[in-house]
Amino acid sequence: MVERTCLECSEKVVGRIDKKFCSDYCRNAYNNKVNKESKNLIRNTNNRLRKNYNILSKLNISGKTKVTRRKLFDNGFDFQFFTSIYKTKTGNTYFYVYDEGYLALENEVYLLIKRG
């Protein structure tokens, strides 16, 4: 019989034939290392979405507000991060971060709206 060793700490593994780790701690540590890059991407994307959502919520108190592109930028808004796009029959394109949306108007002015 071949002696198996833990993929994380190289200790002897006892138990089922398909067991790869000596403990739950080693299994979790190993998987956290393996998934670190993808978890960082997801965490960073979620942080950007959360920041954009908070900015839109803060600036759109009434549920329908006009703001300048500069004001959005000054607050740290990142136009590359949104959760959905809605195109109207008239050709307007609304970008949403969850239920907070914005529509580009003329002269770098944006209409902020809340869906719901």
Buried (B, 14 or more C-beta within 10 A) or exposed (E): EEEBBBBBEEEEBEEEEEEBBBEEEBBEBBEEEEEEEEEEEEEEEEEBBEBBBBBBBEBBEEEEBEBEBEBBEEBEBEEEBBBEEEEEEEEEEBBBBBBBBBBBEEEEBBBBBBEE
